[in-house]
């Protein structure tokens, strides 16, 4: 139960941060990505702040033997860059640029009741299932 409550609080804080920074506003994101048009660099400051906090926090947390609510860390051992990673990154970027939604902000935007966010989240899950189906066939 403790893990569930902390997960809920963490998700709520994350969603609040995304909302306050306007990362749930597709127009704001698309203007950030449009470097040759109406470029809005303000989200770069949000991203730099997030990277600063994360880089400091990871250095501290990863020195511990385990997370507070888990028995061990669940970190990927892979460091290679392969075709599926590059293809997935390209598809992710195209979807982000077309819609203005990244997965986290899309889920956070569900709270505003917008149909666009709902369609985006459903599309993300369709992509998950499609990738799993493709991977199972190879």
VENNORGI-V183811 format. One record per run of one state. SS is the DSSP state (h for helix, s for strand, l for the rest). FROM is the first residue (numbers start at 1). TO is the last residue. If there is no record, write none. Layout:
[[SS & FROM & TO] [SS & FROM & TO]]
This chain:
[[l & 1 & 1] [h & 2 & 20] [l & 21 & 25] [h & 26 & 33] [l & 34 & 41] [h & 42 & 61] [l & 62 & 82] [h & 83 & 99] [l & 100 & 102] [h & 103 & 112] [l & 113 & 114] [h & 115 & 137] [l & 138 & 138]]
